[in-house]
């Protein structure tokens, strides 16, 4: 309950958690193939995440996928997190893409809310903790059971 101990714990936890994320993060099945397929077709790609951007870049580099993503927007790049559209709009602005021309894919209702608030299309990907019916109120363009099926739906 001591604020000083809480601050020390938070700093230590963050340091350990970030290093573990960098070394131990794996991708969902089909993620590498999806990213490579998008890159091969010249589709601009970005990752907008509540995780640290530098951590995501390290993971992509470690997995040999750094060249498949044009831009990473992480937690330090924004002041408001999903479902606020700040991160998504920042990525679109930096890539020169209009919201109505973008498809944002995610596995949570926070992702769906960010897409709705930004004015982009949205494809839900199941496999996380969010069930398909929870996405219904966001009227997604597509609900994919996994990344393999999303890849097929995109025609890659």
Backbone as a chain_set.jsonl record, in Angstrom:
{"seq": "XXXXXXXXXXXXXXXXXXXXXXXXXXXXXXXXXXXXXXXXXXXXXXXXXXXXXXXXXXXXXXXXXXXXXXXXXXXXXXXXXXXXXXXXXXXXXXXXXXXXXXXXXXXXXXXXXXXXXXXXXXXXXXXXXXXXXXXXXXXXXXXXXXXXXXXXXXXX", "coords": {"N": [[0.808, -1.209, 0.0], [2.117, 1.137, 0.289], [3.006, 4.062, -1.371], [5.627, 4.612, -2.31], [6.863, 2.084, -2.364], [5.143, 0.906, -4.209], [5.764, 2.351, -6.524], [8.449, 1.574, -6.902], [8.085, -1.172, -7.288], [6.517, -1.147, -9.638], [8.33, -0.035, -11.491], [10.387, -1.99, -11.497], [8.922, -4.263, -12.279], [8.077, -3.426, -14.821], [10.524, -3.227, -16.161], [11.432, -5.907, -16.164], [9.254, -7.154, -17.432], [9.228, -5.941, -19.98], [11.696, -6.783, -21.042], [11.276, -9.546, -21.083], [9.122, -9.658, -22.877], [10.429, -8.813, -25.183], [12.235, -10.906, -25.637], [10.717, -13.267, -25.56], [8.294, -13.124, -26.927], [6.056, -14.525, -29.219], [4.536, -15.032, -32.429], [1.113, -15.23, -33.501], [-0.15, -18.143, -35.189], [0.202, -17.927, -38.668], [0.655, -15.204, -38.802], [3.185, -14.212, -39.701], [3.141, -15.007, -42.381], [0.929, -13.578, -43.285], [1.81, -10.895, -42.946], [4.005, -10.909, -44.7], [2.701, -11.47, -47.107], [1.094, -9.179, -47.431], [3.119, -7.238, -47.679], [4.405, -8.134, -50.019], [2.491, -7.475, -51.894], [2.528, -4.784, -51.886], [1.068, -3.401, -49.984], [0.512, -0.924, -47.605], [1.491, -1.131, -44.248], [0.869, -1.017, -40.737], [1.497, -1.225, -37.247], [-0.48, -0.675, -34.519], [-0.398, -0.262, -31.212], [-0.906, -0.885, -27.681], [1.302, -1.675, -26.446], [4.84, -1.09, -25.932], [6.407, 0.683, -28.526], [9.124, 0.39, -29.278], [9.682, -2.092, -28.258], [8.034, -3.731, -29.821], [9.237, -3.33, -32.317], [11.746, -4.49, -31.846], [11.004, -7.162, -31.443], [9.877, -7.751, -33.973], [12.193, -7.484, -35.532], [13.82, -9.491, -34.4], [12.366, -11.71, -35.208], [12.708, -11.638, -37.907], [11.028, -10.007, -39.413], [10.975, -7.281, -39.637], [11.104, -5.712, -41.95], [8.614, -6.004, -43.05], [6.718, -4.35, -41.98], [5.611, -1.086, -42.161], [5.353, 0.948, -40.279], [5.341, 1.531, -36.776], [3.28, 2.253, -34.114], [3.374, 2.904, -30.855], [2.707, 2.701, -27.27], [4.029, 4.921, -26.135], [3.825, 6.838, -28.045], [1.415, 8.084, -28.043], [-1.143, 9.889, -26.225], [-3.6, 9.112, -25.499], [-5.234, 6.05, -25.285], [-6.464, 3.128, -27.115], [-9.939, 2.592, -26.819], [-9.769, 5.104, -28.006], [-9.115, 6.954, -30.957], [-6.593, 8.029, -31.427], [-3.95, 6.815, -31.805], [-4.337, 5.234, -34.086], [-5.16, 7.163, -35.979], [-2.85, 8.691, -36.016], [-1.02, 6.886, -37.154], [-2.214, 6.508, -39.699], [-2.079, 9.128, -40.7], [0.72, 9.529, -40.836], [1.336, 7.672, -42.789], [-0.025, 8.626, -44.92], [-2.655, 7.847, -45.554], [-6.121, 7.766, -46.035], [-8.7, 7.516, -43.565], [-11.048, 6.14, -44.411], [-10.049, 4.53, -46.356], [-8.673, 2.565, -45.142], [-8.074, -0.578, -43.482], [-8.437, -1.788, -40.36], [-7.236, -4.264, -38.28], [-7.999, -6.368, -35.573], [-8.125, -7.917, -32.27], [-9.728, -7.349, -30.105], [-12.465, -5.644, -28.416], [-11.652, -3.1, -27.889], [-9.935, -2.537, -29.999], [-11.809, -2.664, -32.08], [-13.428, -0.512, -31.341], [-11.608, 1.614, -31.602], [-11.207, 1.577, -34.372], [-13.8, 2.195, -35.266], [-14.104, 4.744, -34.108], [-12.119, 6.088, -35.463], [-12.973, 5.985, -38.043], [-12.352, 3.964, -39.834], [-12.369, 0.895, -41.759], [-13.017, -2.352, -40.338], [-11.689, -5.46, -39.33], [-12.281, -8.213, -37.427], [-10.356, -10.497, -35.532], [-10.498, -13.629, -34.255], [-9.519, -15.607, -31.425], [-8.274, -14.518, -29.346], [-9.362, -13.242, -26.25], [-11.847, -12.284, -26.815], [-15.112, -12.887, -27.908], [-16.899, -13.725, -30.943], [-19.543, -12.659, -31.057], [-19.337, -10.413, -29.468], [-18.263, -8.49, -31.063], [-20.26, -7.673, -32.732], [-21.758, -5.261, -32.377], [-20.148, -3.378, -33.481], [-20.197, -3.663, -36.154], [-18.332, -5.126, -37.939], [-16.336, -5.442, -40.922], [-15.531, -7.96, -41.446], [-15.264, -11.075, -39.734], [-12.81, -13.048, -38.67], [-11.871, -16.377, -37.966], [-9.23, -16.965, -37.47], [-5.816, -16.032, -38.29], [-5.064, -17.236, -40.66], [-7.445, -17.554, -42.074], [-8.17, -14.892, -42.326], [-6.145, -14.016, -44.029], [-6.85, -15.423, -46.34], [-9.381, -14.251, -46.822], [-8.59, -11.692, -47.441], [-7.46, -12.181, -49.854], [-4.829, -12.933, -50.253]], "CA": [[0.0, 0.0, 0.0], [3.01, 2.29, 0.336], [3.233, 4.595, -2.726], [7.036, 4.481, -2.71], [7.065, 0.678, -2.731], [4.395, 0.674, -5.444], [6.539, 2.923, -7.634], [9.618, 0.714, -7.102], [7.597, -2.419, -7.873], [6.093, -0.873, -11.014], [9.529, 0.143, -12.322], [11.047, -3.288, -11.629], [8.048, -5.115, -13.082], [8.129, -2.956, -16.21], [11.831, -3.583, -16.714], [11.44, -7.355, -16.391], [8.22, -7.489, -18.413], [9.654, -5.495, -21.311], [12.759, -7.672, -21.516], [10.663, -10.84, -21.392], [8.372, -9.495, -24.129], [11.382, -8.729, -26.291], [12.893, -12.194, -25.854], [9.84, -14.43, -25.56], [7.08, -12.963, -27.724], [5.902, -15.273, -30.463], [3.39, -14.567, -33.2], [0.043, -16.183, -33.746], [0.02, -18.862, -36.464], [-0.243, -17.217, -39.86], [0.988, -13.776, -38.76], [4.327, -13.925, -40.572], [2.702, -15.165, -43.763], [0.048, -12.445, -43.578], [2.637, -9.7, -43.116], [4.785, -11.044, -45.945], [1.763, -11.365, -48.222], [0.744, -7.759, -47.591], [4.313, -6.547, -48.168], [4.618, -8.557, -51.412], [1.503, -6.804, -52.745], [2.71, -3.345, -51.777], [0.101, -2.813, -49.062], [1.106, -0.241, -46.458], [1.088, -1.76, -42.998], [1.308, -0.416, -39.478], [1.03, -1.828, -36.006], [-0.881, 0.306, -33.514], [-0.489, -1.109, -30.042], [-0.705, -0.309, -26.362], [2.644, -2.086, -26.025], [5.882, -0.145, -26.32], [6.785, 0.57, -29.929], [10.482, -0.13, -29.435], [9.608, -3.53, -27.989], [7.464, -4.364, -31.018], [10.26, -3.297, -33.364], [12.765, -5.493, -31.498], [10.409, -8.481, -31.703], [9.812, -7.926, -35.43], [13.555, -7.686, -36.01], [14.251, -10.819, -33.942], [11.653, -12.728, -35.986], [12.985, -11.458, -39.333], [9.857, -9.406, -40.056], [11.031, -5.822, -39.526], [10.87, -5.079, -43.25], [7.233, -6.199, -43.492], [5.854, -3.353, -41.351], [6.076, 0.26, -42.496], [5.287, 1.88, -39.159], [4.849, 1.04, -35.485], [2.839, 3.271, -33.169], [3.262, 2.255, -29.553], [2.1, 3.431, -26.151], [4.702, 6.194, -25.878], [3.549, 7.759, -29.15], [0.082, 8.666, -27.882], [-1.547, 10.229, -24.861], [-4.875, 8.43, -25.271], [-5.145, 4.695, -25.827], [-7.674, 2.529, -27.672], [-10.604, 2.796, -28.105], [-9.537, 6.415, -28.606], [-8.499, 6.728, -32.267], [-5.358, 8.802, -31.604], [-2.861, 6.024, -32.382], [-4.706, 4.831, -35.443], [-5.12, 8.359, -36.828], [-1.439, 9.047, -36.151], [-0.432, 5.969, -38.146], [-2.762, 6.82, -41.021], [-1.509, 10.406, -41.131], [2.13, 9.336, -41.195], [1.42, 6.871, -44.014], [-0.749, 9.298, -45.988], [-3.815, 7.032, -45.896], [-7.387, 8.256, -45.5], [-9.342, 6.496, -42.729], [-12.021, 5.322, -45.146], [-9.308, 3.629, -47.237], [-7.874, 1.674, -44.297], [-8.671, -1.701, -42.767], [-7.755, -2.049, -39.102], [-7.536, -5.62, -37.816], [-7.689, -6.518, -34.165], [-8.771, -9.04, -31.586], [-10.466, -6.903, -28.925], [-13.438, -4.579, -28.671], [-10.902, -1.835, -27.885], [-9.511, -2.363, -31.394], [-13.013, -2.355, -32.857], [-13.822, 0.847, -30.983], [-10.649, 2.544, -32.208], [-11.514, 1.625, -35.802], [-15.053, 2.94, -35.414], [-13.85, 6.142, -33.761], [-11.23, 6.668, -36.478], [-13.638, 5.972, -39.342], [-11.76, 2.968, -40.728], [-12.976, -0.424, -41.813], [-12.488, -3.189, -39.263], [-11.798, -6.916, -39.385], [-11.99, -8.844, -36.144], [-9.684, -11.788, -35.591], [-10.753, -14.356, -33.02], [-8.354, -16.341, -30.927], [-7.95, -13.905, -28.067], [-10.395, -13.453, -25.231], [-13.108, -11.699, -27.266], [-15.937, -13.778, -28.723], [-17.427, -13.115, -32.171], [-20.756, -11.881, -30.817], [-18.989, -9.149, -28.827], [-17.905, -7.547, -32.119], [-21.437, -7.374, -33.551], [-22.196, -3.858, -32.276], [-19.216, -2.541, -34.24], [-20.431, -3.948, -37.573], [-17.061, -5.35, -38.636], [-16.382, -5.875, -42.314], [-15.289, -9.403, -41.466], [-14.798, -11.718, -38.498], [-12.0, -14.202, -39.057], [-11.569, -17.252, -36.833], [-7.78, -16.965, -37.256], [-5.094, -15.228, -39.292], [-5.057, -17.948, -41.943], [-8.677, -17.245, -42.769], [-8.081, -13.469, -42.681], [-5.277, -13.973, -45.208], [-7.666, -15.873, -47.471], [-10.418, -13.235, -47.067], [-7.915, -10.567, -48.093], [-7.037, -12.605, -51.182], [-3.367, -12.946, -50.328]], "C": [[0.846, 1.265, 0.0], [3.31, 2.793, -1.081], [4.681, 4.461, -3.211], [7.35, 3.047, -3.13], [6.32, 0.331, -4.01], [5.178, 1.173, -6.649], [7.765, 2.061, -7.927], [9.207, -0.6, -7.758], [7.24, -2.221, -9.338], [7.296, -0.752, -11.942], [10.232, -1.197, -12.551], [10.228, -4.224, -12.505], [8.125, -4.727, -14.547], [9.426, -3.367, -16.878], [11.888, -5.067, -17.063], [10.446, -7.723, -17.487], [8.649, -7.106, -19.823], [10.728, -6.43, -21.856], [12.195, -9.049, -21.87], [9.861, -10.751, -22.68], [9.323, -9.513, -25.312], [11.984, -10.084, -26.636], [11.933, -13.351, -26.096], [8.59, -14.305, -26.422], [7.15, -13.815, -28.984], [4.662, -14.728, -31.168], [2.337, -15.653, -33.299], [0.302, -16.898, -35.074], [-0.583, -18.066, -37.626], [0.157, -15.75, -39.903], [2.136, -13.429, -39.718], [3.921, -14.002, -42.039], [1.784, -14.015, -44.19], [0.864, -11.183, -43.824], [3.446, -9.755, -44.41], [3.896, -10.908, -47.175], [1.356, -9.923, -48.485], [1.916, -6.983, -48.186], [4.551, -6.87, -49.643], [3.666, -7.86, -52.376], [1.551, -5.288, -52.62], [1.707, -2.651, -50.874], [0.846, -2.169, -47.907], [0.573, -0.875, -45.182], [1.647, -1.005, -41.809], [0.792, -1.262, -38.333], [0.734, -0.685, -35.051], [-1.186, -0.479, -32.256], [-0.373, -0.314, -28.751], [0.612, -0.792, -25.757], [3.644, -1.016, -26.474], [6.299, -0.39, -27.768], [8.166, -0.006, -30.128], [10.529, -1.628, -29.161], [9.07, -4.272, -29.21], [8.502, -4.409, -32.132], [11.358, -4.324, -33.102], [12.245, -6.899, -31.792], [10.348, -8.745, -33.206], [11.19, -8.203, -36.007], [14.055, -9.087, -35.64], [13.616, -11.928, -34.77], [11.858, -12.587, -37.496], [11.847, -10.82, -40.096], [9.877, -7.881, -40.046], [10.686, -5.135, -40.84], [9.43, -5.209, -43.724], [6.275, -5.145, -42.942], [6.442, -1.97, -41.609], [6.183, 1.184, -41.288], [4.777, 1.172, -37.918], [4.499, 2.245, -34.629], [2.581, 2.552, -31.851], [2.729, 3.197, -28.49], [2.744, 4.787, -25.901], [4.415, 7.25, -26.946], [2.222, 8.487, -29.01], [-0.158, 9.044, -26.423], [-2.86, 9.548, -24.486], [-4.831, 7.08, -25.991], [-6.494, 4.201, -26.337], [-8.697, 2.297, -26.559], [-10.492, 4.216, -28.671], [-8.785, 6.202, -29.927], [-7.136, 7.392, -32.462], [-4.25, 8.006, -32.29], [-3.124, 5.625, -33.818], [-4.643, 6.017, -36.402], [-3.685, 8.842, -37.035], [-0.771, 8.179, -37.216], [-0.917, 6.298, -39.552], [-2.178, 8.12, -41.561], [-0.067, 10.266, -41.588], [2.288, 8.549, -42.493], [0.686, 7.513, -45.184], [-1.955, 8.517, -46.476], [-5.054, 7.634, -45.249], [-8.035, 7.154, -44.668], [-10.289, 5.58, -43.507], [-11.352, 4.34, -46.116], [-8.513, 2.582, -46.461], [-8.723, 0.551, -43.702], [-7.823, -1.926, -41.526], [-8.194, -3.426, -38.62], [-7.139, -5.722, -36.352], [-8.487, -7.623, -33.525], [-9.518, -8.648, -30.314], [-11.5, -5.857, -29.317], [-12.781, -3.206, -28.57], [-10.399, -1.523, -29.287], [-10.694, -1.964, -32.264], [-13.478, -0.931, -32.586], [-12.898, 1.887, -31.587], [-10.927, 2.693, -33.7], [-12.772, 2.439, -36.051], [-14.826, 4.428, -35.17], [-12.95, 6.85, -34.771], [-11.889, 6.731, -37.854], [-13.03, 5.01, -40.333], [-12.653, 1.738, -40.812], [-12.342, -1.261, -40.713], [-12.724, -4.655, -39.56], [-11.385, -7.462, -38.028], [-11.31, -10.186, -36.386], [-9.894, -12.458, -34.238], [-9.492, -15.105, -32.593], [-7.86, -15.746, -29.63], [-9.065, -14.2, -27.085], [-11.765, -12.943, -25.661], [-13.834, -12.659, -28.201], [-16.537, -13.007, -29.904], [-18.626, -12.224, -31.901], [-20.477, -10.534, -30.139], [-18.615, -8.073, -29.858], [-19.124, -7.037, -32.887], [-21.822, -5.894, -33.526], [-21.279, -2.894, -33.033], [-19.352, -2.733, -35.744], [-19.124, -4.151, -38.347], [-17.286, -5.768, -40.087], [-16.241, -7.391, -42.41], [-14.903, -9.852, -40.063], [-14.095, -12.996, -38.911], [-11.72, -15.07, -37.837], [-10.078, -17.294, -36.493], [-7.12, -16.163, -38.376], [-5.005, -15.913, -40.644], [-6.286, -17.574, -42.75], [-8.709, -15.771, -43.162], [-7.242, -13.299, -43.947], [-6.05, -14.376, -46.453], [-8.704, -14.813, -47.834], [-9.82, -12.026, -47.79], [-7.414, -10.917, -49.501], [-5.526, -12.649, -51.337], [-2.829, -14.331, -50.639]], "O": [[0.333, 2.353, -0.264], [3.815, 2.034, -1.907], [4.922, 4.222, -4.394], [8.025, 2.825, -4.135], [6.813, -0.459, -4.816], [5.248, 0.497, -7.675], [8.089, 1.839, -9.094], [9.882, -1.089, -8.664], [7.615, -3.031, -10.186], [7.291, -1.297, -13.046], [10.629, -1.504, -13.675], [10.775, -4.902, -13.375], [8.227, -5.591, -15.418], [9.429, -3.804, -18.029], [12.345, -5.434, -18.146], [10.763, -8.518, -18.372], [8.449, -7.877, -20.761], [10.667, -6.826, -23.02], [12.607, -9.647, -22.864], [9.909, -11.67, -23.498], [9.051, -10.155, -26.326], [12.217, -10.376, -27.809], [12.292, -14.318, -26.768], [7.89, -15.297, -26.626], [8.147, -13.827, -29.705], [3.842, -14.042, -30.558], [2.635, -16.842, -33.193], [0.904, -16.324, -35.981], [-1.722, -17.603, -37.563], [0.012, -15.108, -40.943], [2.05, -12.451, -40.46], [4.315, -13.157, -42.842], [1.861, -13.541, -45.323], [0.634, -10.478, -44.806], [3.555, -8.759, -45.125], [4.293, -10.301, -48.17], [1.281, -9.496, -49.637], [1.731, -6.167, -49.089], [4.864, -5.977, -50.429], [3.996, -7.674, -53.548], [0.711, -4.587, -53.185], [1.511, -1.441, -50.982], [1.715, -2.794, -47.297], [-0.625, -1.126, -45.045], [2.738, -0.436, -41.861], [-0.233, -1.932, -38.451], [1.586, 0.168, -34.802], [-2.125, -1.275, -32.229], [0.183, 0.784, -28.727], [0.99, -0.357, -24.669], [3.324, -0.153, -27.291], [6.515, -1.53, -28.178], [8.378, -0.805, -31.041], [11.324, -2.349, -29.764], [9.594, -5.321, -29.585], [8.63, -5.423, -32.817], [11.848, -4.959, -34.036], [12.974, -7.731, -32.333], [10.718, -9.825, -33.666], [11.34, -9.061, -36.877], [14.642, -9.781, -36.47], [14.237, -12.963, -35.011], [11.255, -13.324, -38.277], [11.699, -11.054, -41.296], [8.884, -7.254, -40.413], [10.042, -4.085, -40.841], [9.057, -4.58, -44.715], [5.134, -5.056, -43.395], [7.61, -1.711, -41.317], [7.008, 2.097, -41.274], [3.892, 0.319, -37.994], [5.316, 3.147, -34.441], [1.692, 1.707, -31.747], [2.353, 4.335, -28.771], [2.055, 5.72, -25.489], [4.732, 8.425, -26.761], [1.935, 9.408, -29.775], [0.534, 8.578, -25.518], [-3.191, 9.422, -23.307], [-4.439, 6.992, -27.154], [-7.536, 4.781, -26.03], [-8.337, 1.848, -25.471], [-11.07, 4.499, -29.721], [-7.903, 5.347, -29.997], [-6.577, 7.326, -33.557], [-3.668, 8.483, -33.264], [-2.23, 5.677, -34.662], [-4.13, 5.89, -37.514], [-3.346, 9.345, -38.106], [-0.045, 8.682, -38.074], [-0.121, 6.359, -40.489], [-1.824, 8.208, -42.737], [0.321, 10.824, -42.615], [3.265, 8.737, -43.218], [0.754, 7.017, -46.309], [-2.254, 8.516, -47.67], [-5.046, 7.972, -44.065], [-7.936, 5.978, -45.021], [-10.316, 4.372, -43.273], [-12.001, 3.432, -46.634], [-7.766, 1.802, -47.052], [-9.919, 0.711, -43.454], [-6.631, -2.22, -41.625], [-9.389, -3.716, -38.56], [-6.088, -5.231, -35.941], [-9.395, -8.196, -34.128], [-9.9, -9.515, -29.529], [-11.43, -5.263, -30.393], [-13.308, -2.237, -29.116], [-10.433, -0.37, -29.717], [-10.6, -1.047, -33.081], [-13.878, -0.222, -33.509], [-13.358, 2.936, -32.038], [-10.889, 3.802, -34.234], [-12.804, 3.281, -36.948], [-15.301, 5.27, -35.933], [-13.012, 8.071, -34.915], [-11.417, 7.449, -38.734], [-13.164, 5.198, -41.543], [-13.581, 1.574, -40.02], [-11.267, -0.931, -40.211], [-13.81, -5.051, -39.986], [-10.282, -7.203, -37.546], [-11.646, -10.912, -37.321], [-9.512, -11.915, -33.202], [-8.525, -15.201, -33.349], [-7.111, -16.387, -28.892], [-9.643, -15.287, -27.095], [-12.747, -13.147, -24.948], [-13.255, -13.176, -29.157], [-16.663, -11.783, -29.857], [-18.716, -11.133, -32.465], [-21.292, -9.616, -30.229], [-18.649, -6.881, -29.551], [-19.017, -6.057, -33.623], [-22.177, -5.335, -34.564], [-21.614, -1.722, -33.202], [-18.694, -2.041, -36.522], [-18.847, -3.425, -39.301], [-18.304, -6.373, -40.422], [-16.763, -8.021, -43.33], [-14.293, -9.1, -39.303], [-14.718, -13.916, -39.44], [-11.367, -14.548, -36.78], [-9.704, -17.618, -35.366], [-7.788, -15.681, -39.29], [-4.883, -15.243, -41.669], [-6.199, -17.309, -43.949], [-9.224, -15.433, -44.228], [-7.599, -12.521, -44.832], [-5.921, -13.743, -47.501], [-8.891, -14.505, -49.011], [-10.467, -11.417, -48.643], [-6.992, -10.033, -50.248], [-5.003, -12.427, -52.429], [-1.616, -14.514, -50.737]]}, "num_chains": 1, "name": "protein.A"}
